[in-house]
Amino acid sequence: MVVWVNGPIVVGAGPAGLSVAACLRARGVPSVVLDRADCVASLWQRRAYDRLRLHLPRHFCELPGMPFPDHYPEYPTKSQFVDYLEAYAARAGVEPRFNQAVTSARYDAAAGLWRVRAEDASAGGAGTATEYIGRWLVVATGENAERVVPDFDGADEFAGPVSHVSEYKCGEAYRGKRVLVVGCGNSGMEVCLDLCDHNALPAMVVRDSKVHVLPREMFGVATFYIAAFLLRFLPLWLVDMILVVLARLFLGNLEKLGIHRPSGGPLELKNTRGRTPVLDIGALARIRSGDIEVVPGIKRFFRGGAELVDGRRVAADAVILATGYHSNVPQWLKGSDFFTQEGYPRVPFPDGWKGESGLYSVGFTRRGLSGVSSDAVKVAQDIAMEWDQQTSTL
């Protein structure tokens, strides 16, 4: 089946796709939003643990044109954020086409159009394919489309379950068990904290990568507010230095806990490599108390646990991989060099939202939801200008 789209084809129905579709609609431009899942924001609804909250204050996470409800807390819960996104889509009149797994998108230079092939991903779809044809393509699948699952020597020998954090909901199923959590980012820290709350025995693997850990709040103010305020007056390198000094003051010397800071600053690494600093919400206290054991990288697995790079062995009943996600754009976007092999625009922020031949991207700024909103507004404005020019000549 072939479907003509009178407006942009938007791939992805998460915050990025919903934002740009809403901004387009506000400017009188129709669009079609495609998503392989059966709901909006499937990462949040299907692949997030129960205790998850927004890591930044809600003010920095609002989508264009709609603030969070006044009764929401400073850090909305997972369910509150999902409710917000669903209300956002309903208010804007955005109705995504679900179970549409995009397998390829290619620009037809002869026709001056994008051809997007999507297969029906529903249980009864039997792989039925639809080709969507339109003048513009907006890539909004985001930075967290696919799980990162590292290979470990001896993984097949391990007797217990091995799962990715995207499958983790809460620690009840692990009560009384020894759990090896691979990864020390926000997800790894929070899963370990949740496991402790359910009387499990977590050990957190801090691999070769170093990590910045910051308090979520300092002096009763969100750390992100402090950083944003300082950036108005000071260069980024100096703000990074101040944040590191304050973090040391509030959190102490983390090297004693086995957590080492990178040489680059927290904001610098976030902006250049997408490495988000960890905002501590209680995990460090459980590490100090011994409830969470910090261990170095894994050399290999064996039946009852893992051998570490320092030669020690740690017993484990289960393994949870808090190893993150990556973009999947290179898997389906064909014939374009706008994105790198890692799935990010080659042109850095703030200019990586527009490519050639009607190609756009939303949500690849490595700046969270604030970057999503910024991209969505720019993309909608640019497409609306072309739309108005074309419709005015008809």
Sine and cosine of phi, psi and omega as CSV:
sin_phi,cos_phi,sin_psi,cos_psi,sin_omega,cos_omega
0.00,0.00,0.63,-0.78,0.02,-1.00
-0.89,-0.46,0.75,-0.67,-0.03,-1.00
-0.83,-0.55,0.83,-0.55,0.09,-1.00
-0.99,0.11,0.78,-0.63,-0.01,-1.00
-0.97,-0.26,0.89,-0.46,-0.01,-1.00
-1.00,0.07,0.95,0.33,-0.09,-1.00
0.60,-0.80,-0.20,-0.98,-0.03,-1.00
-0.95,0.32,0.50,-0.87,0.20,-0.98
-0.99,-0.13,0.87,-0.49,-0.03,-1.00
-0.95,-0.30,0.85,-0.53,0.00,-1.00
-0.98,-0.20,0.93,-0.37,-0.01,-1.00
0.87,-0.49,0.80,-0.60,-0.01,-1.00
-0.90,-0.44,0.57,0.82,0.16,-0.99
-1.00,0.02,-0.28,-0.96,0.01,-1.00
-0.82,0.58,-0.60,0.80,-0.03,-1.00
-0.92,0.39,-0.77,0.64,-0.01,-1.00
-0.90,0.43,-0.67,0.74,0.02,-1.00
-0.90,0.44,-0.64,0.76,-0.03,-1.00
-0.89,0.46,-0.76,0.65,-0.06,-1.00
-0.94,0.35,-0.60,0.80,0.04,-1.00
-0.90,0.43,-0.63,0.78,0.02,-1.00
-0.92,0.38,-0.67,0.74,0.02,-1.00
-0.91,0.41,-0.62,0.79,0.05,-1.00
-0.90,0.44,-0.72,0.69,-0.02,-1.00
-0.89,0.46,-0.60,0.80,0.02,-1.00
-0.90,0.44,-0.40,0.92,0.02,-1.00
-0.99,-0.17,0.16,0.99,0.07,-1.00
0.99,0.14,0.32,0.95,-0.02,-1.00
-0.95,-0.30,0.86,-0.51,0.04,-1.00
-0.97,0.24,0.31,-0.95,0.05,-1.00
-0.41,-0.91,0.25,-0.97,0.12,-0.99
-0.86,-0.52,0.82,-0.58,-0.01,-1.00
-0.96,-0.26,0.83,-0.56,-0.02,-1.00
-0.93,-0.36,0.63,-0.78,0.08,-1.00
-0.52,-0.85,0.62,-0.79,-0.04,-1.00
-0.97,0.25,-0.34,0.94,-0.02,-1.00
-1.00,0.06,-0.05,-1.00,-0.03,-1.00
-0.95,-0.30,0.30,0.95,-0.04,-1.00
-0.36,-0.93,0.23,-0.97,0.10,-0.99
-0.97,0.25,0.48,-0.88,0.08,-1.00
0.76,0.65,0.83,0.56,-0.07,-1.00
-0.89,0.46,-0.47,0.89,0.05,-1.00
-0.86,0.51,-0.68,0.74,0.00,-1.00
-0.97,0.23,-0.65,0.76,-0.10,-1.00
-0.99,0.17,-0.57,0.82,-0.14,-0.99
-0.94,-0.35,-0.39,0.92,-0.17,-0.99
-0.79,-0.62,0.43,0.90,0.00,-1.00
-0.85,-0.53,0.58,-0.81,0.01,-1.00
-0.96,0.28,0.38,-0.92,-0.18,-0.98
-0.89,0.45,-0.59,0.81,-0.11,-0.99
-0.99,0.12,0.00,1.00,-0.07,-1.00
-0.87,0.49,0.69,-0.73,0.14,-0.99
-0.78,-0.62,0.29,-0.96,0.15,-0.99
-0.87,0.49,0.69,-0.72,-0.05,-1.00
-0.99,0.17,-0.37,0.93,0.00,-1.00
-0.94,-0.33,0.39,-0.92,0.06,-1.00
-0.83,0.56,0.54,-0.84,-0.13,-0.99
-0.85,0.53,-0.50,0.87,-0.01,-1.00
-0.84,0.55,-0.56,0.83,-0.04,-1.00
-1.00,0.07,-0.05,1.00,-0.10,-1.00
-0.89,-0.45,0.12,0.99,-0.01,-1.00
-0.95,0.31,0.58,-0.82,0.09,-1.00
-1.00,0.02,0.35,-0.94,-0.10,-0.99
-0.84,0.54,0.77,-0.63,0.14,-0.99
1.00,0.06,0.00,1.00,-0.04,-1.00
-0.47,-0.88,0.95,-0.30,0.06,-1.00
-0.96,0.27,0.27,-0.96,0.11,-0.99
-0.93,0.37,0.46,-0.89,0.07,-1.00
-0.84,0.54,0.54,-0.84,-0.05,-1.00
-0.88,0.48,-0.49,0.87,-0.07,-1.00
-0.99,0.14,-0.08,1.00,0.03,-1.00
-0.94,0.35,0.55,-0.83,0.07,-1.00
-0.95,0.31,0.14,-0.99,0.00,-1.00
-0.86,0.51,-0.58,0.81,0.02,-1.00
-0.86,-0.51,1.00,-0.02,-0.05,-1.00
-0.85,0.52,0.52,-0.86,0.04,-1.00
-0.97,0.23,0.16,-0.99,0.06,-1.00
-0.83,0.56,-0.77,0.64,-0.05,-1.00
-0.91,0.40,-0.59,0.81,0.04,-1.00
-0.91,0.41,-0.64,0.77,0.01,-1.00
-0.92,0.38,-0.65,0.76,0.05,-1.00
-0.88,0.47,-0.69,0.73,0.05,-1.00
-0.86,0.51,-0.66,0.75,0.02,-1.00
-0.88,0.48,-0.71,0.71,-0.02,-1.00
-0.91,0.41,-0.66,0.75,0.02,-1.00
-0.91,0.41,-0.64,0.77,0.06,-1.00
-0.92,0.40,-0.59,0.81,0.02,-1.00
-0.89,0.46,-0.74,0.67,0.02,-1.00
-0.89,0.46,-0.68,0.73,-0.01,-1.00
-0.90,0.43,-0.69,0.72,-0.02,-1.00
-0.90,0.44,-0.62,0.78,-0.03,-1.00
-0.99,0.13,-0.16,0.99,-0.04,-1.00
0.96,0.27,0.46,0.89,0.01,-1.00
-1.00,-0.02,0.85,-0.52,-0.04,-1.00
-0.83,-0.56,1.00,0.01,-0.03,-1.00
-0.89,0.46,0.44,-0.90,0.14,-0.99
-1.00,-0.08,0.96,-0.29,-0.09,-1.00
-0.99,0.11,0.20,-0.98,0.00,-1.00
0.85,0.53,0.51,0.86,0.05,-1.00
-0.93,-0.38,1.00,-0.07,-0.04,-1.00
-1.00,0.06,0.95,-0.31,-0.03,-1.00
-0.95,0.31,0.84,-0.54,0.00,-1.00
-0.97,-0.24,-0.39,0.92,0.06,-1.00
-0.34,-0.94,0.52,-0.86,0.10,-0.99
-0.61,-0.80,0.81,-0.58,-0.08,-1.00
-0.61,-0.79,0.62,-0.78,0.03,-1.00
-1.00,0.08,0.80,-0.60,0.05,-1.00
-1.00,-0.08,0.99,-0.14,-0.10,-1.00
-0.90,0.44,-0.57,0.82,-0.03,-1.00
-0.90,0.43,-0.63,0.78,-0.01,-1.00
-1.00,-0.03,-0.28,0.96,-0.05,-1.00
0.94,0.34,0.55,0.83,-0.09,-1.00
-0.68,-0.73,0.38,-0.93,0.11,-0.99
-1.00,-0.08,0.69,-0.72,0.06,-1.00
-0.91,-0.42,0.91,-0.42,-0.08,-1.00
-0.90,-0.44,0.88,-0.48,-0.01,-1.00
-0.98,-0.18,0.79,-0.61,-0.01,-1.00
-0.76,-0.66,0.67,-0.74,0.05,-1.00
-0.97,-0.23,0.58,-0.82,0.02,-1.00
-0.93,0.36,0.89,-0.46,-0.05,-1.00
-0.99,-0.12,0.09,1.00,0.01,-1.00
-0.96,0.27,0.28,-0.96,-0.08,-1.00
-0.85,0.53,-0.60,0.80,-0.03,-1.00
-0.98,-0.19,0.23,0.97,-0.08,-1.00
-0.96,0.26,-0.47,0.88,0.03,-1.00
0.80,0.59,0.54,0.84,0.09,-1.00
0.95,0.31,0.35,0.94,0.03,-1.00
-0.87,0.50,0.78,-0.63,-0.09,-1.00
-0.97,-0.24,0.57,-0.82,0.08,-1.00
-0.77,-0.64,0.69,-0.72,0.08,-1.00
-0.96,-0.27,0.86,-0.51,0.04,-1.00
-0.99,-0.16,0.75,-0.66,-0.05,-1.00
-0.85,-0.53,0.79,-0.62,-0.01,-1.00
-0.35,-0.94,0.18,-0.98,-0.07,-1.00
-0.98,0.22,-0.48,0.87,-0.08,-1.00
-0.78,-0.63,0.53,-0.85,0.08,-1.00
-0.80,-0.60,0.82,-0.58,0.04,-1.00
-0.93,-0.38,0.90,-0.44,0.03,-1.00
-1.00,0.05,0.91,-0.41,-0.07,-1.00
-0.72,-0.69,0.52,0.86,-0.03,-1.00
-0.99,0.16,-0.21,0.98,0.16,-0.99
0.99,0.15,0.06,-1.00,-0.07,-1.00
-1.00,0.08,-0.15,0.99,-0.12,-0.99
-0.84,-0.54,0.68,0.73,-0.09,-1.00
-0.98,0.22,-0.57,0.82,-0.08,-1.00
-0.78,-0.63,0.52,-0.85,0.02,-1.00
-0.96,0.29,0.58,-0.82,0.17,-0.99
-0.99,-0.12,0.89,-0.46,-0.02,-1.00
-0.83,-0.56,0.99,-0.16,-0.03,-1.00
-0.92,0.38,0.40,-0.92,0.12,-0.99
-1.00,-0.03,0.71,-0.70,0.05,-1.00
-0.82,-0.57,0.66,-0.75,0.10,-1.00
-0.88,0.48,0.69,-0.72,0.05,-1.00
0.97,0.24,0.16,0.99,-0.04,-1.00
-0.85,0.52,-0.56,0.83,-0.01,-1.00
-0.94,0.34,-0.33,0.94,-0.02,-1.00
-0.99,0.14,-0.38,0.92,-0.08,-1.00
-0.90,0.45,0.74,-0.68,-0.12,-0.99
-0.99,0.12,-0.40,0.92,-0.08,-1.00
-1.00,-0.02,0.04,-1.00,0.02,-1.00
-0.96,0.28,0.62,-0.79,0.10,-1.00
-0.86,-0.51,0.85,-0.53,-0.04,-1.00
-0.70,-0.71,0.35,-0.94,0.09,-1.00
-1.00,0.00,0.44,-0.90,-0.03,-1.00
-0.87,0.50,-0.37,0.93,0.04,-1.00
-0.91,0.42,-0.31,0.95,0.03,-1.00
-0.99,-0.11,-0.14,0.99,-0.07,-1.00
-0.99,0.14,0.71,-0.70,0.05,-1.00
-0.91,-0.42,-0.82,0.57,0.06,-1.00
-0.43,-0.90,0.15,-0.99,-0.12,-0.99
-1.00,0.08,0.03,1.00,-0.06,-1.00
-0.85,0.53,-0.64,0.77,-0.03,-1.00
-0.93,0.37,-0.23,0.97,-0.06,-1.00
-0.95,-0.32,0.19,0.98,-0.06,-1.00
-0.81,0.59,0.80,-0.60,0.03,-1.00
0.98,0.21,0.01,1.00,-0.06,-1.00
-0.98,-0.19,0.43,-0.90,0.08,-1.00
-1.00,0.01,0.87,-0.49,-0.11,-0.99
-0.86,-0.51,0.80,-0.60,0.05,-1.00
-1.00,-0.10,0.91,-0.41,0.00,-1.00
-0.98,-0.21,0.90,-0.43,-0.07,-1.00
-1.00,-0.06,0.95,-0.30,-0.02,-1.00
0.78,-0.62,0.66,-0.75,-0.08,-1.00
-0.83,-0.55,0.44,0.90,0.09,-1.00
-0.99,0.16,-0.26,-0.96,0.00,-1.00
-0.85,0.52,-0.67,0.74,-0.01,-1.00
-0.91,0.41,-0.72,0.69,-0.01,-1.00
-0.87,0.49,-0.70,0.72,0.01,-1.00
-0.89,0.45,-0.71,0.71,-0.07,-1.00
-0.95,0.32,-0.59,0.81,0.06,-1.00
-0.90,0.43,-0.67,0.74,0.05,-1.00
-0.87,0.49,-0.67,0.74,0.03,-1.00
-0.90,0.44,-0.66,0.75,0.01,-1.00
-0.92,0.40,-0.63,0.78,0.05,-1.00
-0.88,0.47,-0.67,0.74,0.05,-1.00
-0.86,0.50,-0.67,0.74,-0.01,-1.00
-0.90,0.44,-0.34,0.94,0.03,-1.00
-0.95,-0.31,0.38,0.92,0.09,-1.00
0.86,0.51,0.55,0.83,0.18,-0.98
-1.00,-0.02,0.09,-1.00,-0.06,-1.00
-0.85,-0.53,1.00,0.08,-0.08,-1.00
-1.00,0.07,0.55,-0.83,0.20,-0.98
-0.83,-0.56,0.80,-0.60,-0.08,-1.00
-0.98,-0.20,0.83,-0.55,-0.02,-1.00
-1.00,0.07,0.90,-0.43,0.11,-0.99
-0.99,-0.16,0.97,-0.24,-0.08,-1.00
-0.98,0.20,-0.36,-0.93,-0.07,-1.00
-0.88,0.47,-0.54,0.84,-0.06,-1.00
-0.94,0.35,0.71,-0.70,0.08,-1.00
-1.00,0.01,0.29,-0.96,-0.12,-0.99
-0.58,-0.82,0.63,-0.78,0.13,-0.99
-1.00,0.06,0.76,-0.65,0.11,-0.99
-0.89,-0.45,0.82,-0.58,0.01,-1.00
-0.86,-0.51,0.50,-0.87,0.14,-0.99
-0.92,0.38,0.59,-0.80,0.01,-1.00
-0.91,0.42,-0.52,0.85,0.03,-1.00
-0.69,-0.72,0.53,-0.85,0.10,-1.00
-0.70,-0.71,0.72,-0.69,-0.03,-1.00
0.84,0.54,0.51,0.86,0.01,-1.00
0.97,0.22,0.16,0.99,-0.02,-1.00
-0.84,-0.54,0.62,-0.78,0.02,-1.00
-0.85,0.53,0.72,-0.70,-0.01,-1.00
-0.83,0.55,-0.58,0.82,-0.02,-1.00
-0.93,0.38,-0.57,0.82,0.09,-1.00
-0.88,0.47,-0.69,0.72,0.00,-1.00
-0.88,0.47,-0.71,0.70,0.00,-1.00
-0.89,0.47,-0.72,0.70,-0.01,-1.00
-0.89,0.46,-0.63,0.78,0.02,-1.00
-0.91,0.41,-0.73,0.69,-0.03,-1.00
-0.90,0.43,-0.56,0.83,-0.02,-1.00
-0.92,0.39,-0.28,0.96,0.05,-1.00
-0.95,0.31,-0.37,0.93,-0.10,-0.99
-0.84,-0.54,-0.37,0.93,-0.13,-0.99
-0.83,-0.55,0.43,-0.90,0.07,-1.00
-0.93,0.37,0.38,-0.92,-0.09,-1.00
-0.86,0.51,-0.65,0.76,-0.05,-1.00
-0.88,0.47,-0.58,0.81,0.00,-1.00
-0.96,0.27,-0.61,0.79,0.07,-1.00
-0.89,0.46,-0.67,0.74,0.06,-1.00
-0.85,0.52,-0.69,0.73,0.00,-1.00
-0.88,0.47,-0.68,0.73,0.01,-1.00
-0.90,0.44,-0.68,0.74,0.00,-1.00
-0.89,0.45,-0.65,0.76,0.00,-1.00
-0.91,0.41,-0.66,0.75,0.02,-1.00
-0.90,0.43,-0.70,0.71,0.01,-1.00
-0.91,0.42,-0.63,0.78,0.02,-1.00
-0.89,0.47,-0.65,0.76,0.04,-1.00
-0.90,0.44,-0.63,0.78,0.00,-1.00
-0.91,0.42,-0.69,0.73,-0.07,-1.00
-0.99,0.13,-0.58,0.81,-0.14,-0.99
-0.96,-0.28,-0.24,0.97,-0.02,-1.00
1.00,0.10,-0.16,-0.99,-0.01,-1.00
-1.00,0.10,0.97,-0.25,-0.08,-1.00
-0.97,0.23,-0.27,0.96,0.02,-1.00
-0.89,0.46,-0.48,0.88,0.06,-1.00
-0.91,0.41,-0.36,0.93,0.01,-1.00
-1.00,-0.09,-0.01,1.00,-0.02,-1.00
1.00,-0.01,0.23,0.97,-0.01,-1.00
-0.92,-0.40,0.87,-0.49,-0.07,-1.00
-0.93,-0.36,0.61,-0.79,0.00,-1.00
-1.00,0.07,0.58,-0.81,0.09,-1.00
-0.94,0.35,0.25,-0.97,0.04,-1.00
-0.95,0.30,-0.58,0.82,0.05,-1.00
-0.97,0.26,0.45,-0.90,-0.01,-1.00
-0.96,0.28,0.29,-0.96,-0.04,-1.00
-0.89,0.45,-0.65,0.76,0.00,-1.00
-0.97,0.26,-0.60,0.80,0.04,-1.00
-0.87,0.50,-0.72,0.69,-0.02,-1.00
-0.94,0.35,-0.55,0.84,0.06,-1.00
-0.90,0.43,-0.69,0.72,-0.07,-1.00
-0.96,0.26,-0.59,0.80,-0.11,-0.99
-1.00,-0.07,-0.53,0.85,-0.08,-1.00
-0.83,-0.56,-0.03,1.00,-0.01,-1.00
0.95,0.32,0.32,0.95,-0.01,-1.00
-1.00,0.02,0.98,-0.21,-0.08,-1.00
-0.97,0.24,0.75,-0.66,0.08,-1.00
-0.91,0.40,0.51,-0.86,0.04,-1.00
-0.99,0.16,0.75,-0.66,0.09,-1.00
-0.98,-0.21,0.93,-0.38,-0.12,-0.99
-0.95,0.30,0.77,-0.64,0.06,-1.00
-0.83,-0.56,0.36,0.93,0.06,-1.00
0.72,-0.69,-0.18,0.98,-0.05,-1.00
-0.91,0.41,-0.61,0.79,-0.04,-1.00
-0.88,0.47,-0.61,0.79,0.03,-1.00
-0.90,0.44,-0.60,0.80,0.01,-1.00
-0.96,0.27,-0.45,0.89,0.10,-0.99
-0.93,0.36,-0.71,0.71,0.00,-1.00
-0.89,0.45,-0.57,0.82,-0.01,-1.00
-0.98,0.20,-0.18,0.98,-0.01,-1.00
1.00,-0.02,0.01,1.00,0.02,-1.00
-0.94,0.34,-0.50,0.86,0.08,-1.00
-0.90,-0.45,0.85,-0.53,0.05,-1.00
-1.00,-0.03,0.74,-0.68,0.06,-1.00
-0.99,-0.17,0.81,-0.58,-0.03,-1.00
-0.78,-0.62,0.41,-0.91,0.02,-1.00
-0.97,0.25,-0.13,-0.99,-0.10,-1.00
-0.89,0.47,0.31,-0.95,-0.04,-1.00
-1.00,-0.01,0.77,-0.64,0.10,-0.99
-1.00,0.06,-0.73,0.69,0.04,-1.00
-0.28,-0.96,0.36,-0.93,0.09,-1.00
-1.00,-0.08,0.44,-0.90,0.22,-0.97
-0.72,-0.69,-0.01,-1.00,-0.17,-0.99
-0.82,0.57,-0.68,0.73,-0.10,-0.99
-0.96,-0.26,0.23,0.97,0.01,-1.00
0.29,-0.96,-0.61,-0.79,-0.07,-1.00
-0.62,-0.79,0.55,-0.83,0.16,-0.99
-1.00,-0.06,0.75,-0.66,-0.07,-1.00
-1.00,-0.04,0.24,-0.97,-0.05,-1.00
-0.92,0.39,-0.33,0.94,0.03,-1.00
-1.00,-0.03,0.13,0.99,0.06,-1.00
1.00,-0.08,-0.25,0.97,0.02,-1.00
-0.96,0.30,0.32,-0.95,0.10,-1.00
-0.88,-0.48,0.66,-0.75,0.03,-1.00
-0.83,-0.56,0.76,-0.65,0.01,-1.00
-0.98,0.17,0.54,-0.84,0.00,-1.00
-0.46,-0.89,0.63,-0.78,0.11,-0.99
-1.00,-0.09,-0.36,0.93,-0.03,-1.00
-0.43,-0.90,0.38,-0.93,0.03,-1.00
-0.79,-0.62,0.73,-0.68,0.09,-1.00
-0.87,-0.49,0.83,-0.55,-0.03,-1.00
-1.00,-0.04,0.98,-0.18,0.10,-1.00
-1.00,-0.08,0.86,0.51,-0.17,-0.99
-0.97,-0.24,0.16,0.99,0.17,-0.99
1.00,0.05,-0.24,-0.97,-0.09,-1.00
-0.67,-0.75,0.17,-0.99,0.09,-1.00
-0.54,-0.84,0.25,-0.97,0.03,-1.00
-0.95,0.33,0.49,-0.87,0.05,-1.00
-0.90,-0.44,0.21,0.98,-0.08,-1.00
-0.83,0.56,-0.69,0.73,-0.02,-1.00
-0.87,0.49,-0.32,0.95,-0.01,-1.00
-0.96,0.29,-0.43,0.90,-0.10,-1.00
-0.79,-0.62,-0.34,0.94,0.03,-1.00
-1.00,0.07,0.90,-0.43,-0.13,-0.99
-0.94,-0.34,0.53,-0.85,0.14,-0.99
0.94,0.33,0.33,0.94,0.00,-1.00
-0.74,-0.67,0.66,-0.75,0.06,-1.00
-0.96,-0.29,0.33,0.94,0.01,-1.00
-0.91,0.42,-0.58,0.81,0.02,-1.00
-0.98,-0.19,0.52,-0.86,0.08,-1.00
-0.97,0.22,0.10,-1.00,0.06,-1.00
-0.90,0.43,-0.38,0.93,0.05,-1.00
-0.99,0.12,-0.13,0.99,0.07,-1.00
1.00,-0.01,0.44,0.90,0.04,-1.00
-0.85,-0.53,0.50,-0.87,0.06,-1.00
-0.84,0.54,0.65,-0.76,0.01,-1.00
-0.92,0.38,-0.55,0.84,0.01,-1.00
-0.99,0.11,0.81,-0.58,-0.08,-1.00
-0.96,0.29,0.25,-0.97,0.09,-1.00
-0.83,0.56,0.65,-0.76,0.19,0.98
-0.98,-0.18,0.31,0.95,-0.12,-0.99
-0.94,-0.33,0.22,0.97,-0.06,-1.00
-1.00,-0.01,0.33,0.94,-0.07,-1.00
-1.00,-0.07,-0.22,0.98,-0.08,-1.00
-0.76,-0.65,0.78,-0.63,0.10,-0.99
-0.95,-0.31,-0.51,-0.86,0.01,-1.00
-0.96,-0.28,0.32,-0.95,0.11,-0.99
0.86,0.51,0.58,0.82,0.06,-1.00
0.99,0.16,0.37,0.93,0.02,-1.00
-0.99,-0.13,0.73,-0.68,0.00,-1.00
-0.70,-0.71,0.34,-0.94,0.09,-1.00
-0.72,-0.69,0.59,-0.81,0.05,-1.00
-0.71,-0.71,0.77,-0.64,0.10,-0.99
1.00,-0.05,0.39,0.92,0.02,-1.00
-0.86,-0.51,0.50,0.87,-0.07,-1.00
-1.00,0.04,-0.21,0.98,-0.10,-1.00
0.89,0.46,0.47,0.88,0.01,-1.00
-0.81,-0.58,0.41,0.91,0.10,-0.99
0.92,0.39,-0.45,-0.89,-0.10,-0.99
-0.94,0.34,-0.45,0.89,0.06,-1.00
-0.91,0.41,-0.59,0.81,0.09,-1.00
-0.93,0.37,-0.60,0.80,0.07,-1.00
-0.85,0.53,-0.76,0.65,-0.04,-1.00
-0.89,0.46,-0.67,0.74,0.00,-1.00
-0.87,0.49,-0.73,0.69,0.02,-1.00
-0.89,0.46,-0.71,0.70,-0.08,-1.00
-0.87,0.50,-0.68,0.73,-0.01,-1.00
-0.90,0.43,-0.71,0.71,-0.01,-1.00
-0.90,0.44,-0.71,0.70,-0.03,-1.00
-0.89,0.45,-0.72,0.70,-0.01,-1.00
-0.89,0.46,-0.65,0.76,0.02,-1.00
-0.89,0.46,-0.69,0.72,-0.06,-1.00
-0.92,0.38,-0.71,0.70,0.01,-1.00
-0.92,0.39,-0.62,0.78,-0.02,-1.00
-0.89,0.45,-0.57,0.82,0.05,-1.00
-0.89,0.45,-0.72,0.70,0.04,-1.00
-0.91,0.41,-0.66,0.76,0.00,-1.00
-0.86,0.50,-0.72,0.70,-0.01,-1.00
-0.90,0.44,-0.62,0.79,0.01,-1.00
-0.91,0.41,-0.66,0.75,-0.03,-1.00
-0.95,0.32,-0.68,0.73,-0.04,-1.00
-0.95,0.30,-0.45,0.89,0.00,-1.00
-0.95,0.30,-0.35,0.94,0.01,-1.00
-1.00,0.00,-0.15,0.99,-0.03,-1.00
-0.99,0.14,0.00,0.00,0.00,0.00
